[in-house]
Amino acid sequence: QVQLVESGGGLVQAGGSLRLSCAASASILSIYDGGWYRQAPGKQRELVATITRGGQINYADSVKGRFIVSRDNAKNTVYLQMNSLKPEDTAVYYCNADLWDRRSWYRGTWGQGTQVTVSS
């Protein structure tokens, strides 16, 4: 079964840091373009950051200078380092990526989400 599994969420005080990870299931050969999105209660899901396989990066204005997206292609894992967290960063964070398993593409695969809660 093709999956993306996020981890690393939790409760942190404002100003703190968290590192999220998004790992592809063992059947996956490669993660191509990937990214992080978030959805706060009562709001639409929004883009946080994207990273291509070649390393091109894009950030939402709200997280520029605080969040860092990265990837380890050998581990088929994408990361999101979140620093200087604010209460408004509270949301469920989702990983999304295009996956290749040697036979098929699985474009726009979503992970199950991980909760990030920032207390003031």
Buried (B, 14 or more C-beta within 10 A) or exposed (E): EEBBBBBBBEEBEEEBEBBBBBBBBEEBEBBBBBBBBBBBEEEEBEBBBBBBBEEEEEBBEEBEEBBBBBBEEEEBBBBBBBBEBBEEBBBBBBBBBBBBBEEEEBEEBBBEBBEBBBEE
